[in-house]
Amino acid sequence: MKVKVEQVLERGKVDDEYISSDQEREAFNNWTRNFTRQDHPAVIQVLLDASKDKDIAGYLMPNLIYVSREKSKASPHHFKAGALNALLRVSGSMTNAPIILTLDCDSLSNDPETPLRAMCYLCDPATRPQLAYVQFPQIFRGINKSDIYNAEFKRLYQINVMGFDGLSGPNYLGTGCFFQRRAFYGSPSTLASPEIPELAPDYIVDKPVQSRSVLALAHQVASCNYESRSSNWGSKIGFRYGSLSEDYHTGFRMQCEGWKSIFCDPDRPAFLGDVPITLNDALNQQKRWSIGLLEVGFSKYSPATFGVKALGLSMGLAYAQSAFWAMWSIPITAYAFLPQLALLNKVYIFPKVSEPWFFLYAFLFLGAYGQDFLDFILAGGSVQRWWSDQRFWIIRGLSSYVFGSVEFFLKFLGISAFGFNVTSKVVDDEQSRRYGQGIFEFGADTPMFVTLTMAAIINLSSLALGLAEVFRGNSLDGLFVQMFISGFAVVNSWPIYEAIALRNDKGKMPLKTSIIATLLAGTLYAASCFIFR
């Protein structure tokens, strides 16, 4: 397949040898040299028709329809939410099935009984009137033993959603979710009517999917300027615009309108997804989420204000802790640099071990980590993966959270704009081997590695100076807390030291990144000398 695609790209057309049906020829005829990712007509092709296409056993197959919405550089396309709304309209015009499953392209079905489980809730007359969706947990395949990039997201996808389920229902996770079509058209009590009756959730499609009128309407609603006819799409109808995290925003707004949701977590995972296998891809994914969540958090629909009024204090705060999670970059960055720079300047800012206040710090540290550890283990996690989870939380706080917050506020102030970067799931053999061995991938040239390396250098220097002071006979009593924080960071930074000094593979830290981080760390230390003087 790879060879075929490369040959087609070289020739600029699809030769007859690769076309097996008239339907394929019709679809590929749309592909010309002017056809680009950002500028192309709508392509809608019926690959399987439920009224006539059968499998090898003679049973009718379900409809299978390929959809690529029209795009134009002159029209906003609203990223993933815009694509989902185009699919919502096209499916409505062709079949208008009452139940919709959203599934990421890298997810696969792992249990054929999953639709039946969802239907148990969606068809229950006791729950149906107010039930918007049934959410299944995100479970991933291919994660290495220690889950070095915290790709499992056990807290986000398995622990927190159980708490949500005890209130108004889980938040929408972006995949593995069965919706009622009706939920995209206003609140349970008030229907938000679309601009044409053919898109109404109760409209009955009584024509074949390949009829001229049906295909013509499908192409019309997939056009890039269709939404200009109504201001409701993305605000009152469909998946919601205004955030790169369209899943979080859509589920939150649905629940604010009065809809409920249900978390279904069977023993056999319903769906399995792929994970990023490089650190750069994992951090870019987190940065995009951080920006999208902050867009909701600082909008007029902020969970801290609008959410508390619409959903109550508990549910509003539950959504708010996700919306503002990039703000963790502030305390994480402070603890990664300030105590260490103070120690380098021989300034001791924490209580001595012999003082009563020390036990408060110890209690808070042990209590917080103890509770987190207990939650993780009771949810089926391992000690090794819990440690990776804690380490990656610090890594995110010094990289994706920082850069995501900066990018958001620059856009918020009208200084710059950002786009939607799809998380790469492409598997490189060498990267895959290193990932399987639990080795971090630092080969990319990205500024997010600079801040991580700066913190690693500052903490190692601070710990070394503290140990030197102890060996010189100075009391450990006043140094202990700052040395402990530095040592904790040094232990978590081992993959960085290894990538800088001990590795020769393509995943090692780029020399340019190491030099820049060293110079910035030196500059930061010099500035601290002036401040602490």
N, C-alpha and C positions, 0 to 999 in steps of 0.2 A: 504493500500500500504506500509506503514511504517513497519508493522509487517511482510509482505511478504519479503521485502528487508532484514530486520534483520535476518529472518530465513534462507534466501539464503546465507547470509554472514557467518552465523554460520556453515552451512553444507558445504560450499565451492562449491556448484553446484546448478543449477536450476532444480528442480524436474519436472517430467512430469505434475503434477497437475497445474503448473503455465504456461505451454506452450499450446497455443491454435492453433498453425499452424506450418507447416513445415518451413516457413520462420523464425519464432521465434526460432525454434529448431536449424536451421542452424547458426543463429547469436549467440545464447548462447553457442554453441559448441566451439566457439573461446575462451570462458572464462575458463581459467584453473587457478591453484594455482600460476602459474608463470606470470599471467596477472596482471600487476600493472599500476598505472597512468603514471609512467615514462618509462615503458617497456612493450610494447604489439604490436601485429600485427594489420594491418589495418582491420577494420570491416566496410563493406559496405553492407547494406541490403535494398532491395526494399520492402517497406511496402505497398505501393499503386502503381499500374501500371495504367497509364492514358489510356492505350489501352483496358483494360478489367474490372477494378474494378469500381463498381457503388455504389451510395448511396442508401438509402431506397426508394427513389423516382424513381430510375432507371436511374439517370444521371451519366455520367462518372466522376470519381474523378480525381483530378490532381495527378501527380507523387508525392510520398512522400518517400524519401530515407534517411535512417539513415547512417551517415558517422562518423567514428572515425579513424583518421589518425594513421598510424604506428608511434610508438615512441621507441626510444632507448637511453639509457644513454650515448652511444658513439657518438650520432649525435645531433647537435644543432637543436632545434625545433622552436626558434624565437617567442615563446609565442603566443599571439593572432594573430599577423600578419602571423605567420607560419600556424596557423589553418585556417585562412581565405584564404590563398593561396592554401592550400590543397583542400578546398571547391571549390575554383575557378577552379582548374584543374579537380577535379572529376566531377563537374557539366558540365564543358566543354566537357569532354569525353563522358558523358551520354546523355546530351540534348543540351548543348551549346546555351541556350536561350540568346537572345541579351540584356536582362535587368536583373539586379541583385539587390535584396533588402538585405541590411545588417541590422540585427535586433538582439539586445542583448537578451539573454535567459530569462531575467526577464521583457521583454517588450511584450505588447500585442497590437493587432490591435483594434482601437477604432472606426473606420469608414470604412465600406466596399467600399466606393467610393475613398479611398486614391490612389489605383493604377491608377484609371482613371485620377485623378488630376495630378499624375506624368507623365502619358502618354501624357497629353496635351502639356507638354514641350518637352518630349523625342521624340515624333513623329512629332513635328513641323519642317518642312523642313528649316525654317528660323533660328532655334536655334540648331538643331540636330548636324550639322557638328562639332561644337566646344563645345557642352554641355557634360560635364563629368558626372554630377550627379545632382539630385534634392534632397535637404536636407529639412526635416521637423523638426520643433523644438522639443526638448526633453521636454515632459510634464510628471509630476510624480503624482502618486496617493498615498494616505496614508500619506501625509505630515500633521503634526499637525498644529494647528491654527497659531502659531507664527513661525513655521519653525525654530526651535532652532538650527539646524545644517546647515542652509542655503542650504538645499538639492535641492531647486527649481533652484538655479543657474540662476536666471532671467537675470542677466547681461550677463553671458556667453552664455546661450542657446536662449535668446530671444531678448536682446537689442543689443549686439555687432554684432550678425549675420545680423541684419538689416543694420548696417553700412557696413559690408563686402559686402552685397548684392548690395549696391549702387556703389561698385567698380567692382571687378572681380567676385563677388559671394561669398557665405558663405564658411567658413571652414567646413570640414567634421567632424561631431560630434560623429562618431563611431556607430551610430544606427539610425534607421528611415531614411535611405538614399537609393534612387534608382540610381544605376549606369548604364551607358552603358558599356557592356563588353569590347567594343573596347577601352575605356579609360584606361584600365589596360595594354594596349600593345603599349606604346609609345605615341608620341605627335599626335595632330590632322592631321598633314601633313606627319608624318613618322611612319610607322608601325614597331614595335619591334617584329620580328617574333619569336615565341617559337621554342623550339628544335624539336618538332614533329608537323606535320601539323594538327593532330587531335585536338590540343589545340588552333589553330588559331581562332580569334573571328568570322571569316566569314565561318568557316567549318560547313558543313551540316551533322548532324548525321542522317543516314538513316537506322539504325538498332534498334530493340527493346531494351529497357533499361535492360532487363533481358537476353539478348543474351550473350553467353560465351565470345565473343570477346570484347564486351563493358564492361562487369564486369571485365575481365582480365586487360584491359587498366586502368579502374578506380582504381583497386588495385595497379597497377604499379605506377600511378601518385600520389597515397596517401602514398607511401613508404617513410620512413624517409631519405633515401639517394638519392631520385630522384633529388633533386635540385643540387646535386653535379655534374650533367651532364652539368649544365649551370650556369654561374655567373650572369645571368640577373635577376633571380627571387629575388625579394626584393630590386633590385636596379633600373632596367629599366622596369621590368614586374611585375604586381601584386601589392599587398600591400607592402609598403616599410619597410625594416628592419633598425635597428640601433637606435630604440627608443621604450621605453615602451608605449609611446603615439602614437601608429601606426596610429590612425585616423588623428590626427593633421599633422603628417609627410606625410601621403599619400595624403591628400587633398592639402597641401602646395606644394608638388612636382608636382602634377598634374597641378595646376595652373601655376607653373613656366614653365611647358612644353607648355603652351598655351591653356589649357582647361579652360572653364568657368563653373560656377555652378549657381544654382538658389535656392532661399529660398522660400519655399511654406508654408504659415502659415494660414491655414483655421480656421474659427471660432470654428469648432468642432475638438478637438485634434485628429491627425491621429493615434498616438500611445501613450500608457501610460506605464510608467516604475515604478519600485520599488525603494525605497531609503533606505540607511543604517539607522538603528534606534538607533545606539549607537555612542558615541563620538569617541571611538577608531576606529571603522570601517570607519567613515567619515574622520578622520584624516589620516588613512592609505591610503585611496583612494586618498586624496589630495597629500600625500607624493609621491605616485607612479606617479601621473600626473606631479608633480614638477620635478621628476627625468627625466621622458620621455621628457618633454619640454626642459629641460636644455641640454639633449643629442642632440636635434636638434639645439638649440641656439648656442652651442659651436662646431658644426660640420662644415664641409666645405659647407654645405647647410644652413648656418645660415641666418635667415630672415633679420638680420641687414646688411648683406653684399650681399650674393647671392640673397636673396629675393628682396632687393631694386633694384638690377641690372635687375632681371628678371621681376618683377611685377611693378616697380615704387616705388617712395618714400612712398606714402600713404598706399598702400597695404603691402609693406615691413614692415613698422612700425606697421601696424595693427597686422601682424603676430608676430612681435618682442615683442610687449607688452605682448603677451601670453607666448612666449618662455622663457622670463626672469622674469615671475611673481614671481618665488621663491626668486628673489633678493629683493622683498619687505621685506623679513625677516630682512634685515640690518637696514633700518630706523625704522621699527616697534619695533625691539629689542632695538634699541638705545633709542627711546622715552619711552619704557617700563621700562628702568632701569636708564639711565644716569641722567635725571632731578631729579629723586627721590633720587638717591644716593647723588647727589649734595645737595639736600635739607636736607637730613639727616646729612650732614656735614656742614650745614649752609652756603652753597655756592650758590649764586643766579646768574643764568646764562642767564636769559631772561630779556628783558626790563621791567622797572617798568610801572605800569598802567598810570602814569602821563607822560611818555615819548612818543614822536611821533611814535617811532618804534613799540610800542605795538599795534597800530592800524593796522599796516601791518600784524602782526601775526593774529590779530582778523579777518581781511579781508580775509586772505588766509584760515583760518579755516572755517569761516562761508561760504565763497564762494565755497570751495571744497565740504563741506557737503551739502550745499544748492543745488548745481548742481546735486550731486549724488541722493539726495532725490527726486528732480524733475524728473530725468530720471526714477527712480524706480516707482514713483507713476503714471507717464504718461504711463508706460508700464503695468499698471493694478495691481501693487503691493499695499500692505497695509502698514500703518505706523508701525504696530507691526512687520511685516516681514522685513521691511527696517531696523529697529533697530537690529533685529537678524542678518541680513546680515552684518551690520557694526561690530557687536560684533564678529561674526565668522571670519571676515576678520582679526581682531586682533589675535584671537585664532590661526588661520592658520599661521599667521606671526611668532608666538612664538613657534610653534610646527612643523607642517608638512613641512612648508617652510624651517625652520632651518635644520631639520633632513634630508629632501630631498636634500638640497644643500650640506650638509656634505657628505651624501652617494654618491652623484654624483661626487664631487671633489675627494673623496677617490678612486673611480673607475677610474676617469680621470687620476689620478696620478699612477694608477696601484697598489694601496695598498689593495683594496678589491673589491668584486663583489657583485651584488645584483640580486634578482630574481623577478618574477612576482607574486604578491599576489592578489588573486581574492577578491574583496570586498564582504563581507558576507551580504546576504540579508535574512538570516534565521531568522524567527520570534520566539522569546521567549515570552511566555505569560506575565511574569512580566516586561520584558524590554519593550514590546509593550504597556503595561498599563502605565508605567512611561513616555514613549515617547508621548503617547496620552495626558498626563497631562502636557506636556511641561517641564519635569524634566530631567536634564542632567544625562547621564550615565557615571560614573567614575569608575566602578567596575573593569576594566581591569588593569593589572600591566604593564604599559608602560612608558618608559622614557619621552615620549612627555608630559605626565601629570606633570612631575617634573618641566619643564621649566615654564609651566603655573602657577603652584603653587608658584614657586619662585617669579614670577612677581606679583602675588596677594599679597604675604607677604610683599615684598619690597614696593609696592604702598600703602598698608594699613598703614605700619609703617611710611612712608613718610607723608601721609595725617594727621596721628595722631600727628606727631611732628609739622607739620605746624600749625595745630589748636592750639596746646599747645603754640606755639610761639605767635600766635595772642592773645590768652587769657592772656598771660603775658604782653601784651601791645605793642608788636612789630608791626610795620606798615604792613598792608596787601599789600601795594603798591608794594614792591619788591618780595613778596612771591606768588602773585596771580597766575601767569602763571604756576609755578611748582605745586602749590596746585591744580589748575584746572585740569592739566594733571593727577595728582595722583587720584583726585576724579573721573575723567572720567573713569580711569582704575578700580577703586574700584567698581563703579556702574556696570561696565561690568563683573567684577569678582565675583559678588554675587553668581552665581551657584557654584563656587569653594569653597567659605567660607561655604556655605550651605552643600556641600558634605563633608567638613572636620569636621564640628562641630555639625551640626543639624540633620543629617540623620543617620538612623540605617538599611536601606535596603541594598540590595546587590549592589546597584548602588552608594554607598558612596565611597569617596576617600580611597584607601588602606592606612593603617597606615604606611606602609613602604615608600610609595610615599611621604606622609606628612613629615615624619622624614627626609628623604633625602633632600627634598626641603627646609626644615627649616635650616638644616646644611649648605647647599650650599648658601642659602640666607645670613646666618650669615658670611660665608667665604667671600662672595662677598662684604658685608658691611665692613668687616675688611680690605679687599684690597683697597676699596674706601677711607677709612680713611687715608691709607698710601699715596694714589695718591693725594688726595685733601689737604693733610697737607701743 
